[in-house]
Amino acid sequence: PQTVDSPPMRRSRHIIKHIKDAVASFAIVFLAATHHGCRDEGETEVNVPVNYDIVEVASVDAGQTVLNLWRPDSDIPVVLTCHGSNPISNSAKHIRPGMCVLAGYSYTDGRVPYQSGAVTIRSFSYINNIKARKINIGAAVTNWDADPVELWSIWRGGTRIFMRLSLPYTEEPRFFSMVIDPATESDPVPTLLLWHERATHSPTFDRRYFAACDIATLWKDDAVEGVKVRVTNSLNPSQCEFIFMKQ
């Protein structure tokens, strides 16, 4: 899968797990600014704020694109609707309903962020879409923590776990998946292991990645009360387990 990157850098060593009623833990919001540009006297230029969020593409065609935005711990999405052609609809042959992408968008009707309404989609990038899965019978999970990741934020929205993290850049295939710990499959709170394993360990640099993990099979099971996610987190080794309970 394709990924979204940013230049490598090191920042403070803190993990954001939940942000309840303010800005979603991952979103980057550029505040609106009104200023005078190089225009005729008396004219002003208004810069519209752009929001960047991981969203689910609910539907897409030439006439309308509908996105579902899941706030942390929410079971009901914020529905964003874009009418007409846009960067996502222009790439519709590569996008299937249910896929998550990183979208840059602006509200067109003056609404504040994280309310359902009409938007203009400014840009989008592909991210990693994975699914929690069982390992093959007889297989071991001893190497799930072979290569640490830098986990910057993690949250649940709907039936997905979303993550923002840094990984070593490589052009070689790597194993990156969320597997169910077989020892906990029957537990009311099963454990998911973020398995990251590189083919080689050549010197490289880090790049930023975004991922959306589908946990619908577990989350819709009435016997499941929640999930625990374990991560080998080199950014903050003291924060390697995250529990998400049903509301």
Solvent accessible surface area in square Angstrom, and as a share of the most:
residue,aa,sasa,rsa
1,P,130,0.82
2,Q,119,0.53
3,T,46,0.27
4,V,21,0.12
5,D,63,0.33
6,S,46,0.29
7,P,95,0.60
8,P,76,0.48
9,M,84,0.38
10,R,151,0.55
11,R,118,0.43
12,S,73,0.47
13,R,107,0.39
14,H,134,0.60
15,I,21,0.11
16,I,66,0.33
17,K,59,0.25
18,H,62,0.28
19,I,51,0.26
20,K,113,0.48
21,D,134,0.69
22,A,64,0.50
23,V,69,0.39
24,A,6,0.05
25,S,9,0.06
26,F,8,0.03
27,A,15,0.11
28,I,100,0.51
29,V,43,0.25
30,F,117,0.49
31,L,156,0.78
32,A,64,0.50
33,A,51,0.40
34,T,96,0.56
35,H,79,0.35
36,H,139,0.62
37,G,32,0.31
38,C,148,0.89
39,R,130,0.47
40,D,105,0.54
41,E,179,0.80
42,G,73,0.70
43,E,85,0.38
44,T,69,0.40
45,E,61,0.27
46,V,98,0.56
47,N,56,0.29
48,V,70,0.40
49,P,50,0.31
50,V,29,0.17
51,N,3,0.02
52,Y,64,0.25
53,D,3,0.01
54,I,7,0.04
55,V,0,0.00
56,E,27,0.12
57,V,0,0.00
58,A,37,0.29
59,S,49,0.31
60,V,26,0.15
61,D,83,0.43
62,A,88,0.68
63,G,47,0.45
64,Q,70,0.31
65,T,0,0.00
66,V,25,0.15
67,L,0,0.00
68,N,24,0.12
69,L,4,0.02
70,W,36,0.13
71,R,58,0.21
72,P,7,0.05
73,D,21,0.11
74,S,28,0.18
75,D,74,0.38
76,I,140,0.71
77,P,35,0.22
78,V,15,0.09
79,V,56,0.32
80,L,0,0.00
81,T,28,0.16
82,C,5,0.03
83,H,125,0.56
84,G,29,0.28
85,S,87,0.56
86,N,8,0.04
87,P,44,0.28
88,I,0,0.00
89,S,15,0.10
90,N,111,0.57
91,S,26,0.17
92,A,35,0.27
93,K,178,0.76
94,H,108,0.48
95,I,12,0.06
96,R,141,0.52
97,P,90,0.57
98,G,26,0.25
99,M,22,0.10
100,C,0,0.00
101,V,0,0.00
102,L,19,0.09
103,A,0,0.00
104,G,1,0.01
105,Y,0,0.00
106,S,1,0.00
107,Y,23,0.09
108,T,79,0.46
109,D,76,0.39
110,G,74,0.71
111,R,111,0.41
112,V,87,0.50
113,P,55,0.35
114,Y,17,0.06
115,Q,80,0.35
116,S,54,0.35
117,G,17,0.16
118,A,32,0.25
119,V,5,0.03
120,T,47,0.27
121,I,6,0.03
122,R,116,0.42
123,S,47,0.30
124,F,38,0.16
125,S,41,0.27
126,Y,48,0.18
127,I,5,0.02
128,N,13,0.07
129,N,46,0.24
130,I,30,0.15
131,K,117,0.49
132,A,13,0.10
133,R,100,0.36
134,K,130,0.55
135,I,26,0.13
136,N,119,0.61
137,I,185,0.94
138,G,82,0.79
139,A,49,0.38
140,A,66,0.51
141,V,27,0.16
142,T,107,0.62
143,N,79,0.40
144,W,25,0.09
145,D,63,0.33
146,A,50,0.39
147,D,11,0.05
148,P,62,0.39
149,V,4,0.03
150,E,14,0.06
151,L,0,0.00
152,W,15,0.05
153,S,0,0.00
154,I,0,0.00
155,W,7,0.02
156,R,0,0.00
157,G,0,0.00
158,G,4,0.04
159,T,37,0.22
160,R,29,0.11
161,I,0,0.00
162,F,4,0.02
163,M,0,0.00
164,R,40,0.15
165,L,0,0.00
166,S,7,0.05
167,L,4,0.02
168,P,25,0.16
169,Y,58,0.22
170,T,34,0.20
171,E,154,0.69
172,E,78,0.35
173,P,119,0.75
174,R,59,0.22
175,F,74,0.31
176,F,32,0.14
177,S,12,0.07
178,M,0,0.00
179,V,0,0.00
180,I,11,0.06
181,D,24,0.12
182,P,60,0.38
183,A,91,0.70
184,T,21,0.12
185,E,67,0.30
186,S,116,0.75
187,D,61,0.32
188,P,68,0.43
189,V,39,0.22
190,P,0,0.00
191,T,10,0.06
192,L,0,0.00
193,L,2,0.01
194,L,5,0.03
195,W,29,0.10
196,H,1,0.00
197,E,54,0.24
198,R,32,0.12
199,A,73,0.57
200,T,62,0.36
201,H,124,0.55
202,S,67,0.43
203,P,139,0.87
204,T,62,0.36
205,F,92,0.38
206,D,26,0.14
207,R,74,0.27
208,R,19,0.07
209,Y,17,0.06
210,F,16,0.07
211,A,0,0.00
212,A,2,0.01
213,C,0,0.00
214,D,39,0.20
215,I,2,0.01
216,A,23,0.18
217,T,106,0.62
218,L,21,0.10
219,W,22,0.08
220,K,149,0.63
221,D,67,0.35
222,D,145,0.75
223,A,75,0.58
224,V,9,0.05
225,E,93,0.42
226,G,0,0.00
227,V,0,0.00
228,K,51,0.22
229,V,0,0.00
230,R,90,0.33
231,V,2,0.01
232,T,42,0.24
233,N,3,0.02
234,S,49,0.31
235,L,3,0.02
236,N,28,0.14
237,P,102,0.64
238,S,100,0.65
239,Q,72,0.32
240,C,37,0.22
241,E,94,0.42
242,F,8,0.03
243,I,81,0.41
244,F,3,0.01
245,M,85,0.38
246,K,66,0.28
247,Q,151,0.67
